[in-house]
Structure formats: structure tokens, C-alpha cells
Amino acid sequence: MQYKLPVISTALLLASAAAFPQSWNVQLTGFVSYAWTQGLNDVVMQGNYAYIAATSSGLRIVDISDPFNPFETGFCDTPGWANSLDVSGSAAYIADGSSGLRIIDVSNPSNARELGFFDTADDAYGVEISGSLAYVAAYYEGLRVIDVSNPANPQEIGFCDTPHRALQVTVSGDYAYVADDQAGLRIIDVSNPASPFETGFCDTPDEAVDAAVADDFAYVADYWDGLRIIDIADPAHPREIAFYDTPGCASGVAVSGDYVYIADWEGGLRIVNISQPEYPLLTGYYDALWSVIYGAAPAGQFAYAADFAYFRVLDCYQAINFIIRNLTIAVFGNDIILNWEAAPPAQYYNIYRSTEPYFPISGLTPYATVTASGFTDVDALAQNQYYYIVTYIR
């Protein structure tokens, strides 16, 4: 008999605490209170500093060289509403709502100062820097491309309108990916920045408010419908391949390695393993009381969250490091044999298998529990394909 090779996903599931714990595999190490502001919208990391888009309070800069004792080291107020930002070199670029794009010198974080600005065609909601160009999500006026090689005199060189409200943008290679609210993810060819054009799109079930790209996948924060994972290998024909429904409103997303970090508004910070994008799995979260998180940025074992009233430093080591390694598969007669490296200090392992041949895993009900670092599936049917996930409990 011949088996079709099963598809295997490796991931982590650590022991849960009491019902409805405030965090799982994520620990708060430090914070800075911004209760006096009207909220924090976005955060970007560079070196020992966190740069925060703080709505009516402009740009705030926090020294995070000691993650257990972060402190504000500088700021630069902006005339509008700081929605989001990007940092490149010694400059921070603020999408400042009705005040357009603001460019701020942060070469001395303790003495940040504005270098120049550009009034966009509509409110600036999102910005990403690529080389000497700023790509700005300008609400009803779509994507705007601005030359910032001379920060004192930035100039728009191109634009591409989008069907709805451009809220965020990320750039990878020759393409810009715009989270376009009710029009989903729009993919725009920017190989010629002076003449960008839409090459494809993927509608999402709710409101696309942010997007991140890694390899051939786009990860979209789709508000009430959580995280949507879209295959963008063919930019002209993107397609959704999976989703992870979050408990809150997914309002921000960032990717680092095999993990997606979701700012889930009232759902706090959620960390999802996407080592196999078709099977996203939650590996940790931080959902303490009042942690209304709008934006998050990962850096190593830490994540930095823009809360409504706090800048938070979160240790995510447990959520991103206890991964089962070297999971292998073999077929022997009518059996399928799984083996993996022991994951100390694991107490036991859960093996999840698709409930039917050719059918994705759903519900994650364990098929078996073992204490050894191997398992033989004697109930597999010949000529069928199965999907497996192996996780461990500490």
C-alpha cells in the first residue's frame, strides 16, 4: 500500500493557567504611563529606542535599553493626529492625519525636531519608508508616493487611488500592500514609483486596517474578523488560505520570524505561530485589565505595545522559543510513524490529526497524548493524506 505524504505542522501549546488568565506565556516587564494623552496608536523600534505615534501628543521617544525600566527621553509634538509612523536612519516619519506627513529629526532622541512636512491629498493614516520614498496611505485618496530625499522639501511623485479608505501600507520589493478598509487588501505595483498601478486584490470579510508581509504571504488585521492570511505569490491573484479569529478587534499586525504579533484592541496582544501559514496557532497573549492595545512591534524576545494609556514592554520568550524541533515522518506498512526531539521540561505531548483524509484540522481536539518523543498512528487509512500537529505541555 502507498500513502500520500502527510503534511506536518509543528507548534507549541504550553499548559494553561486558571480560567481566563490575564496572560499566557507573555510577561509585562515595564511600562511608561501616557494616561494624560488621548491614546497611543503605533510603535516602531530602532536600536535602544521605541518611537510612538501618540495621537494628539505627536511623537514620543522611549529609551528601552533596560526593558525593565523604560523611560521617555524625548518628544516632538505634531500639529495633527499622529496615527502611525516609520523610522529610517535618523528620521521619523509621522502619518499625522489632516496635517499630512511630518518628518522629524531623531538623531538626538532627547532633542527631536521637525525637518519638513508634506500636506497629503487627504488625511495621512499610514506610512512606510523604502529608500528615499515615503508611501503614505491617505484615506479616501489612496496611496501617495512622496520623495523625501530632501526632508526639508518633500515632493509627491506618484499616486494610485484605491476603492475605499487607505488606512495602512507596507512595501516589499516592487509592491505596496494597502489595507483599504472595506475593500480589503490592495496590491499595487510600485516598480515605477511615478506611475503605480493596482495589480491585484483580495477582499476580506471585515475592515482591513493593517497589513504585514513576509515571504509570499500577507497578514492582514481585519478588525472584528481577526487575522487573515493571504497567499501573495501571484500578486495578480492573491487568495486567502487561512485565518485566526481573535477575541477582540485586530487593529495592528507585525511579523517576526515564525510569529505574527496582533494588536487586538480590547483583546490585548496575541502571538500566533505561522511556521506553516495554513495552520496558525496561538502561542501566547497578554490581555491584562484595560490593555486596549492598538499597535505592537516585536524585537527579539520582547514586544513593545502601544496601549490606550500605556507604553508596555512585554517579555515573549516563552511564547516564541518552546517549539518542537525536527519533527519527522515515516511510513511502515499500514502505520504512520512520527518522531521529534524531546522538549524539556515537557511532561507530555498532544498529537492532533485531521479528522478526515484531505481535511484540515479543526477544533484542535487531541487525537492522542504520549510521554515519549514519538508516536505511531495505527488508524491511518491507506491512500490518504493527513495533517498533523504535535505540541507539548510543560
C-alpha atoms as one frame of an Amber mdcrd trajectory, in Angstrom:
protein
   0.000   0.000   0.000   1.097   3.563  -0.672   0.358   6.612   1.468   0.293
  10.169   0.262   2.738  12.098   2.393   1.042  13.813   5.330   1.596  17.499
   5.831   3.047  18.246   9.266   2.817  21.417  11.267   4.997  21.950  14.323
   3.928  24.296  17.060   3.731  24.849  20.790   0.950  24.582  23.340   2.027
  25.223  26.922  -0.064  24.462  29.986  -2.805  26.972  30.583  -3.366  28.614
  33.950  -6.678  29.350  35.643  -9.738  30.148  33.592  -9.449  33.425  31.709
  -5.865  34.290  32.789  -4.667  37.801  32.029  -1.642  36.481  30.177  -0.240
  33.254  28.793   3.486  32.864  28.004   3.854  36.664  27.964   5.027  38.740
  30.923   4.914  42.504  31.488   8.426  43.766  32.342   7.989  47.539  32.271
   5.780  50.393  31.170   5.511  54.146  30.770   2.201  55.791  31.592   0.612
  58.015  28.973  -2.737  58.291  30.715  -2.591  62.051  30.202  -2.675  61.680
  26.393  -5.579  60.768  24.136  -4.018  57.373  23.442  -1.114  55.708  21.647
  -1.658  54.436  18.114   1.556  52.862  16.863   5.100  51.941  17.876   8.319
  51.313  15.919  11.629  50.057  17.297  15.121  51.148  16.317  18.172  50.392
  18.426  17.596  51.253  22.063  14.566  53.414  21.373  10.851  52.989  20.843
   9.166  55.638  18.711   5.474  56.103  19.428   2.692  57.784  17.454   0.761
  59.334  20.327  -2.342  60.796  18.629  -2.724  64.431  19.797   0.678  64.332
  21.525   2.712  63.693  18.396   5.920  61.678  18.559   7.113  60.262  21.876
  10.511  58.571  22.245  11.171  55.972  24.950  14.562  54.606  25.971  14.200
  50.799  26.207  17.878  49.901  26.737  16.709  48.426  30.053  13.404  46.644
  29.270  12.603  46.578  32.989  12.940  50.335  33.324  11.794  52.151  30.171
  11.544  55.929  30.330  10.635  58.746  27.969  13.726  60.509  26.713  12.281
  62.926  24.154   9.287  64.034  22.123   8.183  66.258  19.287   4.612  67.452
  19.140   2.915  67.497  15.752   0.062  69.747  14.617  -2.309  66.921  13.696
  -3.236  63.480  14.985  -0.297  61.041  14.928  -1.872  57.880  13.505   1.222
  55.840  12.704   4.903  56.173  11.915   8.019  54.675  10.432  11.669  55.318
  11.281  14.543  55.231   8.811  18.075  56.336   9.599  17.938  59.434  11.745
  14.412  60.493  10.797  10.926  59.566  11.973   8.044  59.901   9.527   4.631
  60.571  11.052   1.295  59.993   9.329  -0.302  62.960  11.068  -3.904  62.899
   9.950  -5.092  66.183   8.490  -1.548  67.568   8.863  -0.161  65.109   6.345
   3.322  63.651   6.522   5.674  65.140   9.130   9.414  64.428   9.030  11.267
  64.640  12.332  14.995  64.557  13.030  15.650  61.975  15.777  19.449  61.891
  15.517  19.382  63.226  19.076  16.375  61.481  20.647  16.405  63.928  23.549
  16.018  66.872  21.194  13.788  65.733  18.331  12.787  68.475  15.891  10.730
  68.748  12.719  12.676  68.902   9.453   9.837  69.282   6.972   6.334  68.207
   6.027   4.048  67.453   3.097   0.302  68.104   3.043  -1.251  64.961   1.599
  -4.395  64.970  -0.526  -6.405  63.539   2.375  -5.685  62.551   5.963  -2.444
  60.585   6.361  -3.228  57.325   8.178  -0.270  55.060   7.407   3.312  55.443
   6.220   6.232  53.228   5.264   9.677  54.276   4.091  11.536  52.454   1.329
  14.805  54.037   0.320  14.215  57.732  -0.300  10.462  57.305  -0.815   7.603
  57.567   1.649   4.494  55.549   0.836   1.503  57.137   2.538  -1.965  55.667
   2.988  -4.063  58.789   2.513  -7.586  57.672   3.386 -10.009  58.421   0.504
  -7.078  59.499  -1.714  -5.422  56.084  -1.740  -1.666  55.540  -1.912   0.620
  58.558  -2.300   4.318  58.260  -3.147   6.479  61.071  -1.768  10.159  61.709
  -2.450  11.791  62.501   0.908  15.409  62.633  -0.281  15.308  66.308   0.718
  13.468  66.178   4.072  13.054  69.948   4.111  11.204  69.863   0.799   9.424
  66.533   0.200   7.597  66.184  -3.122   4.828  63.860  -4.280   5.902  61.959
  -7.394   3.058  59.491  -7.908  -0.202  58.097  -6.582  -2.705  55.290  -7.026
  -6.278  55.659  -5.903  -7.905  52.765  -4.052 -11.595  51.818  -3.906 -12.195
  52.647  -0.252 -10.163  54.195   2.600  -6.425  53.526   2.609  -5.536  53.016
   6.279  -2.087  51.404   6.247   0.624  50.413   3.796   3.595  48.077   3.772
   6.153  47.753   0.974   8.013  44.641  -0.142  10.061  44.521  -3.321   8.164
  46.045  -6.227   4.807  46.048  -4.473   2.941  48.124  -1.936   0.232  46.371
   0.067  -2.552  48.678   1.192  -5.050  47.855   3.938  -8.028  49.530   2.298
 -10.738  49.205   4.936 -13.871  47.627   3.439 -12.061  46.978   0.132  -9.637
  44.532   1.766  -6.004  44.166   0.711  -4.951  46.001  -2.451  -1.661  45.125
  -4.169  -0.034  47.980  -6.052   2.911  47.695  -8.421   5.418  50.412  -7.482
   8.300  49.273  -9.675   7.884  52.699 -11.278   7.069  54.899  -8.267   5.959
  57.737 -10.530   3.247  55.572 -12.043   1.979  52.980  -9.546  -0.987  50.811
 -10.506  -3.104  48.138  -8.862  -2.189  44.630  -9.949  -4.457  42.565  -7.715
  -6.589  42.484  -4.586  -8.133  40.174  -2.024 -11.303  41.261  -0.314 -11.530
  40.448   3.390 -14.711  39.762   5.364 -14.483  42.859   7.572 -12.361  46.019
   7.544  -8.693  45.665   6.627  -6.897  48.118   8.915  -3.262  46.952   8.793
  -1.034  44.550   6.873   2.393  42.968   7.147   4.245  40.926   4.534   6.754
  38.096   4.917   7.908  35.804   2.121   4.896  35.006  -0.072   2.241  35.840
   2.482   0.388  38.920   3.646  -1.011  39.055   7.166  -3.994  41.364   7.456
  -5.544  42.758  10.627  -9.207  42.598   9.682 -10.813  44.183  12.734 -13.719
  42.022  14.009 -12.621  39.143  11.775  -9.152  38.825  13.266  -6.062  37.821
  11.311  -6.404  36.872   7.652  -3.528  35.094   5.900  -3.261  35.715   2.165
  -1.030  33.960  -0.354   0.539  36.707  -2.499   2.955  34.555  -4.520   0.976
  35.656  -7.570   0.298  39.362  -6.911  -2.337  39.432  -9.632  -4.334  36.663
  -7.959  -3.908  36.752  -4.181  -6.045  34.315  -2.205  -6.858  33.778   1.446
  -5.516  30.472   2.733  -6.231  30.680   6.480  -7.378  32.898   9.304  -7.142
  33.196  13.060 -10.141  34.778  14.736  -9.047  36.923  17.670 -11.242  37.715
  20.688 -11.083  41.482  20.135 -10.683  43.792  17.153  -7.447  43.177  15.243
  -6.098  46.698  14.713  -2.384  46.148  14.080  -0.100  43.367  12.875   3.642
  42.737  12.707   5.675  39.695  11.647   8.957  38.455  13.094  10.323  35.070
  12.079   7.686  32.380  12.551   5.350  34.615  14.543   2.679  37.199  13.951
   2.033  39.779  16.672  -1.521  41.078  16.638  -2.599  44.253  18.406  -6.122
  43.152  19.219  -7.550  46.279  20.828  -9.545  45.034  23.857  -8.063  41.562
  23.224  -4.570  42.816  24.100  -1.552  41.347  22.328  -1.890  37.942  20.628
   1.098  35.941  19.361   0.421  33.383  16.637   2.811  30.809  15.191   2.785
  30.858  11.376   5.632  28.406  10.672   3.035  26.808   8.423   0.803  29.711
   7.380  -2.092  27.381   6.549  -2.326  26.412  10.238  -1.917  29.451  12.505
  -1.735  28.597  16.217  -1.906  30.847  19.256   1.241  30.533  21.409   0.825
  33.411  23.844  -1.088  36.520  24.750  -1.200  39.484  27.110  -4.680  40.638
  27.989  -4.451  42.435  31.318  -7.242  44.671  32.501  -7.508  47.861  30.432
  -4.816  46.700  27.985  -6.500  48.206  24.941  -3.607  47.677  22.524  -3.585
  49.450  19.151  -0.096  48.685  17.861   2.787  46.322  18.603   6.392  45.899
  17.473   8.474  42.754  18.110  12.219  42.876  18.748  13.953  39.708  19.843
  12.288  38.159  22.876  10.409  41.370  23.636   7.359  43.014  22.132   6.522
  46.679  22.589   2.866  47.625  22.711   1.082  50.920  22.186  -1.786  50.797
  24.654  -4.546  53.350  25.041  -2.895  54.707  28.181   0.485  52.935  28.425
   3.592  52.024  26.515   4.247  48.418  27.565   7.321  46.189  27.349   6.369
  42.508  27.149   8.685  39.516  27.522   7.545  36.930  24.960  10.348  34.404
  25.420   8.071  31.528  26.414   5.690  32.211  23.543   8.354  32.121  20.831
  11.027  29.676  21.983   9.441  26.403  23.102   8.953  24.941  19.668   9.194
  21.229  18.947  12.146  20.665  16.651  12.966  18.117  13.947   9.563  16.515
  13.614   9.908  13.700  11.062   7.543  11.227   9.475   7.892   7.728   8.105
   5.519   5.100   6.754   5.910   1.479   7.855   3.398  -0.952   6.476  -0.050
   0.401   7.344   1.264   2.749  10.040   2.493   6.334  10.085   5.364   6.997
  12.497   6.101  10.454  13.956   9.326  11.301  15.782  10.663  14.551  17.223
  13.232  15.933  19.600  12.333  15.847  23.272  11.340  19.298  24.508  12.421
  19.570  28.149  10.816  20.082  30.548   7.827  18.608  28.707   5.503  16.418
  30.765   3.663  15.005  27.788   2.792  15.657  24.157  -0.500  16.054  22.337
  -0.852  14.801  18.783  -3.550  16.404  16.674  -4.671  14.815  13.407  -7.163
  15.918  10.798 -10.463  14.209  11.475 -10.844  13.110   7.870  -8.460  12.472
   4.987  -7.728  15.633   2.948  -9.464  17.684   5.614  -7.733  20.438   7.641
  -7.518  20.167  11.403 -10.320  21.966  13.177 -11.045  22.372  16.858  -7.615
  21.001  17.856  -9.052  18.073  19.818  -6.080  15.825  20.707  -6.000  12.574
  18.815  -3.525  11.108  21.301  -1.396  12.018  24.322   2.045  10.442  24.883
   5.011  10.948  27.190   7.622   9.662  24.728   9.026  11.760  21.878   7.394
   9.621  19.225   4.013   8.257  18.179   2.723   5.648  15.755  -0.625   6.270
  14.110  -2.091   2.811  13.544  -5.517   4.091  12.468  -4.449   5.893   9.317
  -6.148   4.764   6.132  -4.102   3.851   3.092  -4.049   6.118   0.048  -5.000
   9.148   2.144  -3.357  12.373   3.210  -3.421  13.546   6.826  -2.441  16.704
   8.634  -0.628  16.505  11.988   0.330  18.946  14.714   2.465  17.942  17.699
   2.519  20.185  20.771   3.770  19.762  24.304   2.642  20.547  27.818   5.121
  21.691  30.441
